[in-house]
Amino acid sequence: MRKKLRKKTRSYKFRLYPNREQRQEMETHLWLSKNLWNEMLDISKRQYRDFGMFPSIGSLQIISKNSGLHSQVAQDIGIRLNSGIWRYVNFLKKKKETKTKNLKTDKIKRAGFPRFKNITRVKSLHYPQSGFSLKEKKLKVSPFGEINIKKHREIQGKIKTLTLKKEPSNKWYAIFTAEAEPEPIAENNGTKIGVDLGLINFAVFSDGKTIHNPKHLKKHEEKLKKKDYKLSKKKRRSKNSKKEKRKRAVVYEKVKHIRKDFLHKLSKELVHDHSLIALEDLSVQDMAEENYGKSINDAGWSEFANMLAYKAESAGCRVVFVNPKNTTKECSDCRTLIKKDLWERQHNCPSCGLSINRDLNAAINILNRAQTTSRTAICSRNSQNDKVVLSTAGSAGSNACGDGVMISSLKQEAPTLTC
């Protein structure tokens, strides 16, 4: 029996232009959301302290009835709080189980207990089902009325949810999620390529092509320093302080948009020109916490990998993440391991005499591992009744590692830049 394809879910973000009255009312609703969250959290903690159990979703929904918010928004706050509490409870259970069985707790997804929020931590109003309707130039949202919207592209599929989000720059955005029928995957007869991400160069490809690291944040560093200095001279929580914070947020937002534009253009070009893209499965967060955090976050490695993964779905491309261990040390010709310091930019192999750029050598190794693993996984799948799931063309977030073991998508390398 043929398996039914799942519907495709996409998000669409559009700029909103509320008038003064609408803006004030939307900000009031953010304040009410903050109050409702804190009230529900306080009741949950007191109930657990007195009776040893947390309130149910139904109990939280009763609290939300007289909050002054739209019913959809108020109910969503209760659902999010309840899921946050139980995520923490399940985390503690798993941690306890692993300790009793003497297993490692590194792979458990960490979760913290929900915290009380101030107004700066409440940024959005979520409508999970209804309470809104979209026209060409107007978005009608209850209870704010018709808000001007810049709908710069058409939404494909049926709109399911709406989120009104306020950025630190005081700009408002509407984020829709839409569900569409799956489209047939186009064939991609492009070449296969390995990508080594770095800081000196953003990316070096196995075919020899190099993408320079634009260093977006560094270009605006002096401007941001001036904004920080002006902000430090303002009285805390004053009107002038809020104005300076907004001006600084505008600069950060500009940097973010420039970075996203660069990553979107590069990822789109790659998925349409290549049938297979291989990357290292790096633990970017751990690496950023260890060393060079500012530069790594500015480069946007995780964001780039995510873009490749979801864009490959409609481009007929396959994205494979391989085990990053020794990709720089290993010779791409004879597989001899050669230790290198970070400052050594050339790979010189004493065994076979190969002399190439170290990043190019790593990119070739990444591609070789992806191709080897694909063949290994296909053999395993055929011999074990399809137990090994290998993504076909167009599947986002394909996984692979050098020894044929499928590992989690996105970022699992040890935090080091010298391997």
Helices and strands as residue ranges (DSSP letters): E 8-17, H 20-51, H 57-63, G 64-66, H 71-100, G 119-121, E 124-127, E 132-134, E 138-141, E 145-150, E 158-166, E 172-180, E 191-197, E 201-205, E 210-212, H 216-219, H 221-232, H 239-273, E 274-280, H 284-290, H 293-299, H 301-315, E 318-322, E 346-348, E 355-357, H 358-383, E 398-399
